[in-house]
Amino acid sequence: MDGEKEGVREVKSAARTVELLELLSGLGQAASLRVLSQRMGVPRSSLYALLQTLVQRGWVRTDATGTLYTLGIRALLTGTGYIDADTRTAQVRPHLDALSERTGETLHFARLDGADVVYLATRDSRHYLRPYSRVGRRLPAHATALGKALLAERTDAEVDALLPDALAPLTASTVTDRRVLFAELAAIRDRGYATEDGESVEDVRCLAVPLRYDRPATDALSCSIPTARHSEELERESLAALRETRSLLEQSVVTEAFTRAAT
């Protein structure tokens, strides 16, 4: 962003620092000064000084050669601090535990952030399905049941404004055609839940429902089932469990809000 917004001028150094940290997070691997400079359009000399400051503060770390950079441990501490302080995540956890006991499947609680969903809580399957999504992981909303459940809570115009021009595939099954995606979102609005069939992880089918304690919903719950064990009956049971959990969770959030307001 440039210039002023709502009468407050952006601090360029702070904006550049945030952009750098977000870039390192998105890359998911170590990057050289040259790559970072090219991606950000910032002179190497300026970026080098910023990197060294962040290295000294623990926000960025470098390898033994001092030429490759990744996120530092301070970034992890800040991320866990966000989750620890988030009231919604705290409210969801006991319901997620109960849902895990009931279904035995892999469960996720995630939040929409721009064009992505960020995983805030996970419960692993007791059937030893290898966990693919972990707390703090970010995935494109259009490629996940969680994301599509939340995109469907918005109009097509709002979704179009959120999504990037090109929809990147995660697997061969990921929907990358906007028209196909919008048709699917319309169907999700009609039936009230979203599905994903190998679109973010091959050989895994996923169901997701939005949590409507906020409008439009920003959080969602999902249940993942490996295709090797999937059946229509298991999907019906899992969907019923998701819906019941959603109802209980939404009621508990409303009750807690009224209780706080009365005290």
Secondary structure, DSSP 8 states (H G I E B T S, - for coil): --SEETTEE--HHHHHHHHHHHHHHHH-S-EEHHHHHHHHT--HHHHHHHHHHHHHHTSEEE-TTS-EEEE-HHHHHHHHHHHHH-HHHHHHHHHHHHHHHHH-SEEEEEEEETTEEEEEEEE--TT-------TT-EEEGGGSHHHHHHHTTS-HHHHHHHS-SS---SSTT----HHHHHHHHHHHHHHS-EEEESSSSTTEEEEEEEETTSSS--EEEEEEEETTT--HHHHHHHHHHHHHHHHHHHHHHHHHHHHHHH-
